[in-house]
């Protein structure tokens, strides 16, 4: 079998899940029996097998039969064979992303048809910039990327090892929005703003390229069955490359390398932490059945290339961002172009909306950092790096917790305010009713819906990124709980 076909094979992912203790059930019986049991197989004269074989064993036996006939199967033929063996109807391929008939609520475009006519104005600039098939995030303002329980094929499975289950669910959260919302805030307010500015730039570029490549390559996630979906939140996205693997490598290694340039650290301890972090995130995507091995390896290869390109230039980019007078205009223009020029797709995925959030945070942090430097809030340090690490005292720990709690409260308030204001503003500019967007009613077209959502997400997360690096530290300074080293972190 070709190496790439083998790495894409969903049965390989199923084997990994089985190794870590995930068992699928069929009619109350596990596809994979307990390790101390054997599969009772009865051969008949026509080389068929009894029905108490597992799904995977039946698939392998059929594959062996085909090999005896000198027939090579492609992945699509394997998927069809798996469905035929397991008795699935084509319309139940809930994880076969290339099938447009999947009954998912987020695939439905209210008021949008092939002959969608939103007026010449809508066709002129929105159609040319955003593409005929937008691929944006369509839905209410509170809609997430998941499918409802009634719309996802219910899969019964058992977990035989709770340690792996909780470890990998925690590890996969290291690539999620909630984790980075807390991580970036905590790092900016309590550790080092100079490292954070550079890390955010790397994070933004890495995630943008990874998400865009998903929608360009359009490689589906591993099919289920035989894979078991434990985390269906992102299953509507394409699979290759794994952006979790990319960010799981980019974040710890960029933090480590940039911190070694500024502080006296034990690089071996840092390297061990980065390797464990990256490995846990990568294995979590296989354990949860969300990526093939090829998806993960391609993500690691791509992020390695990007880090080799970005790390030597990140200091130059940071200096230009802080000192150049045209930095704000360039930051807004470039990030807005990234949102508008995001690749159009042949079907809906949540990747474009998620990418807009990432780019918005990056833009806001660049604007806030520039304002900090131009107003003299941060300045060049009197001593060159590397610096000795100042371990926190009990008083510093208390101030750290206070800054974190108050800052997160400010972030929540900023998000609520700017989300409402930006949403109302774009609805007024487009002359659309907010109720039509939220409730998916009326004649609101898909292009207008896309513009509404991308606009309010972009503006809201620019405000959040700006608050993290400028507004919240300024508030800390006014009430006397600022971090003293914040002022020399250039």
Helices and strands as residue ranges (DSSP letters): H 3-8, H 10-19, E 22-26, E 29-30, H 55-68, H 75-86, G 90-92, G 105-107, H 120-121, I 122-126, H 127-130, E 157-159, H 162-173, H 177-190, H 193-217, G 232-234, H 243-262, H 267-287, H 293-310, H 314-323, H 327-340, H 351-374, H 394-430, H 434-439, H 446-466, I 467-471, H 472-479, G 484-488
